[in-house]
Amino acid sequence: MNEPAQSSYHSPERSFKSPLIGFISLSILIPITAFLYWPYPSREPLWVTSYDIDKAVRTTLDTSELPGHILALAWSYHLLPLVVATAFCVLMALVCAAFNERAHFTRKSIKYFSFIRWILIIGLIAYWALGFILDSQVLAIFQSYPHVTINQEWANVPFLSGFLLLMIIYFIEGALRRGLALQEDVDATI
């Protein structure tokens, strides 16, 4: 009697329960973390440093007097990876929920992976464009300072990790499409 209960608990329909709970948790924790921990090293979304080679001195420049449109760009640049990550987790939770329903396993999953793919593509392009525009605007304002750098510590991490996620999504979506095609061939043969 214990065996059927165990087998139903470990059945393929329930095999995506842990990732479902994990992605739901992450989609809640990412925004909470974003609001609890402001950008480093200041409470502003943008920090600019100047390095004087002759004196070997690095100085953090005052960004509080920057125009409002530059601060809005900086906040967008800072928050965009968090928004994309949250959307990714929500959609992955939907994929896991679809995986737990045998009837909706493939078609819904492919639809969700298509959404994920477009969110990642648009997010990566927007992140790159925002960074480019922000850098050019800030460098124009601080052009009198030597060797100015803007948010260089973490600039490439969201872009590279987003690109990696995009390739994983393409792979999984392709595998699901191949599985759906094989299943339709088997159903047509029978």
C-alpha positions, 0 to 999 in steps of 0.5 A: 500500500505504501508503494503506490503512494510513493510512486504517485508522489514521485510520478512524472507529473509531480517532477517539476514541483520543486522548480515551480516553487523555486521559480515562484520564490525567486520571482518574489525574492528578486524584487524584494532584494532590489528594494532592500539593497541599493546600488553600490557604493552609494545610494544612487544608481550611478557612480562615476570615478576618475583616475589620475595616472600622474598622482595615482589617485582614484576619485568618486565624482559627485553625481547628485547634480546630474540632469534628471534624464541622466538619472532616469537612464541610470535607474533604468539601466540599474533596474532593467536586469532585475526586471528581466530576471523577475520576468524570466522567473515568472515565465519559468514558473509557468513552464514548470506548471505546464510541465506538471500538466501532461496534456499541456506539456509541450504546446504551452511550454513552447509558447512560454519559451517563446515569450522568454526568448523575446523578453531576453532578446529585448532586455539584452538589446535595451540593456546594451542601448541604455548603457551606451547612451548613459555612458556617452551622456555622462562622459560628455558631462565629465569630459574635463576629468581624466580617465572617467569610468562609469559603473564598470565593476558590474557592467558586463555581468547582466549582459553575459548572463542574459546571453547565456540564459538566451542560449539555454532557452533556445536549446530547451525550446528546440528540444521541446519542438523536436519532442513535439514533432516526434510525438506527432509522428508517433501519434500519426503512425498509430 
